[in-house]
């Protein structure tokens, strides 16, 4: 569901594997930066929680990606920072 929503916003669609790979690759100037930024900006908090619950990624990894791709006051970034270590 998150991929479908994200792909509406992107000029080139991405797969689930590409998105997860991009989220885990925390290079600030990665080619996939737009993909990660758009996903973190648009994803519902429940969707992010579901990704963590599934074991695909951790809150720490999402928070690291958010710290590179979202402004410091962004709601999603603050929410993920609050969950580091869980």
MIMAR-747879 format. One line per 10 residues: number of its first residue (from 1); for each residue x, y, z of N, C-alpha, C. Coordinates in pm, whole numbers, padded with zeros to 5 digits, m for minus. Example, Ala and Ser with C-alpha at 12.3 -4.5 7.8 and 13.67 -1.06 7.14 Angstrom:
// residues 2
1) 01319/m00569/00780/01230/m00450/00780/01320/m00330/00780; 01285/m00225/00708/01367/m00106/00714/01290/00003/00787
This chain:
// residues 86
1) 00082/m00119/00000/00000/00000/00000/00087/00126/00000; 00191/00127/00084/00280/00244/00090/00351/00265/m00042; 00391/00157/m00108/00460/00168/m00236/00367/00228/m00341; 00245/00184/m00346/00149/00238/m00442/00129/00387/m00422; 00115/00428/m00297/00097/00569/m00267/00222/00649/m00306; 00338/00596/m00275/00464/00663/m00307/00483/00675/m00457; 00454/00570/m00530/00478/00571/m00674/00393/00675/m00748; 00281/00715/m00691/00201/00821/m00751/00278/00953/m00752; 00365/00973/m00651/00438/01098/m00636/00571/01101/m00710; 00618/00987/m00757/00750/00980/m00819/00740/00969/m00971
11) 00838/01028/m01041/00838/01016/m01187/00867/00873/m01233; 00948/00799/m01159/00980/00659/m01189/00940/00575/m01069; 00864/00469/m01093/00817/00387/m00982/00932/00306/m00921; 00916/00272/m00795/01014/00192/m00722/00946/00068/m00667; 01025/m00038/m00648/00972/m00161/m00589/00991/m00157/m00438; 00929/m00253/m00371/00946/m00264/m00226/01092/m00283/m00190; 01162/m00369/m00266/01303/m00396/m00239/01389/m00271/m00259; 01359/m00194/m00362/01434/m00071/m00387/01414/00029/m00275; 01290/00042/m00228/01263/00136/m00120/01334/00093/00008; 01322/m00033/00046/01389/m00079/00168/01540/m00064/00156
21) 01596/m00097/00040/01739/m00079/00019/01780/00066/00034; 01698/00155/m00018/01727/00298/m00008/01716/00347/00136; 01618/00296/00210/01603/00335/00350/01722/00289/00433; 01774/00173/00401/01887/00118/00477/02020/00179/00437; 02028/00236/00318/02149/00301/00269/02140/00448/00307; 02204/00486/00415/02186/00622/00467/02290/00719/00413; 02328/00703/00289/02416/00799/00224/02335/00926/00196; 02379/01041/00244/02298/01162/00229/02280/01207/00085; 02369/01170/m00004/02357/01215/m00142/02330/01099/m00237; 02263/00998/m00186/02226/00882/m00264/02134/00922/m00380
31) 02144/00853/m00490/02055/00875/m00604/01910/00856/m00561; 01888/00769/m00465/01752/00736/m00421/01697/00834/m00317; 01766/00944/m00296/01726/01038/m00192/01581/01085/m00208; 01538/01115/m00328/01401/01163/m00350/01301/01055/m00308; 01330/00931/m00342/01243/00819/m00306/01228/00811/m00154; 01337/00817/m00082/01333/00807/00064/01262/00927/00124; 01299/01045/00078/01238/01166/00132/01086/01165/00110; 01043/01130/m00009/00899/01127/m00037/00829/01020/00046; 00891/00904/00059/00829/00798/00139/00812/00842/00284; 00920/00893/00344/00913/00934/00484/00818/01052/00503
41) 00811/01138/00406/00723/01254/00414/00575/01215/00401; 00546/01114/00320/00407/01079/00291/00352/00961/00369; 00438/00874/00417/00391/00752/00483/00317/00784/00613; 00210/00713/00635/00138/00723/00762/00227/00664/00871; 00216/00717/00991/00295/00665/01103/00263/00518/01128; 00140/00480/01108/00100/00340/01123/00173/00250/01023; 00194/00300/00901/00267/00224/00799/00412/00203/00842; 00473/00307/00896/00611/00294/00944/00619/00193/01058; 00522/00198/01147/00516/00103/01258/00498/m00039/01206; 00415/m00056/01104/00394/m00189/01044/00524/m00243/00983
51) 00603/m00156/00919/00731/m00199/00863/00824/m00252/00972; 00827/m00182/01084/00911/m00225/01195/00860/m00356/01253; 00730/m00366/01274/00670/m00488/01328/00696/m00609/01239; 00700/m00585/01108/00724/m00695/01014/00868/m00744/01018; 00957/m00665/01078/01098/m00702/01084/01180/m00656/00965; 01117/m00581/00874/01186/m00535/00753/01291/m00428/00784; 01268/m00350/00889/01356/m00239/00924/01330/m00204/01070; 01423/m00136/01134/01404/m00098/01274/01371/00051/01286; 01320/00089/01402/01295/00231/01426/01425/00309/01417; 01534/00253/01468/01663/00322/01461/01703/00349/01316
61) 01684/00250/01230/01720/00267/01089/01631/00371/01021; 01501/00368/01050/01412/00469/00995/01446/00608/01048; 01479/00617/01176/01514/00747/01235/01642/00801/01172; 01739/00713/01146/01863/00757/01079/01833/00812/00940; 01748/00743/00866/01710/00789/00732/01635/00923/00742; 01545/00933/00838/01468/01057/00854/01559/01174/00891; 01663/01149/00970/01752/01257/01010/01828/01314/00891; 01845/01235/00787/01913/01283/00666/01818/01345/00565; 01693/01301/00566/01604/01338/00457/01487/01428/00495; 01465/01448/00624/01353/01533/00667/01405/01646/00756
71) 01341/01761/00753/01383/01871/00841/01361/01836/00988; 01437/01899/01075/01436/01863/01218/01299/01875/01283; 01215/01965/01241/01084/01981/01303/00974/01895/01243; 01008/01813/01147/00907/01731/01078/00846/01631/01175; 00714/01618/01171/00641/01530/01264/00692/01386/01258; 00713/01333/01139/00759/01194/01126/00898/01178/01185; 00985/01273/01161/01121/01265/01216/01117/01266/01369; 01037/01354/01426/01027/01358/01573/00969/01228/01627; 00867/01174/01560/00804/01050/01603/00904/00935/01600; 00983/00928/01494/01084/00821/01484/01195/00840/01588
81) 01237/00962/01609/01339/00988/01712/01293/00941/01849; 01164/00959/01878/01108/00916/02006/01107/00764/02021; 01118/00692/01911/01111/00545/01914/01247/00478/01900; 01352/00557/01891/01485/00496/01882/01509/00408/02003; 01568/00293/01978/01598/00200/02086/01485/00102/02118; 01371/00118/02054/01258/00025/02080/01271/m00100/01996
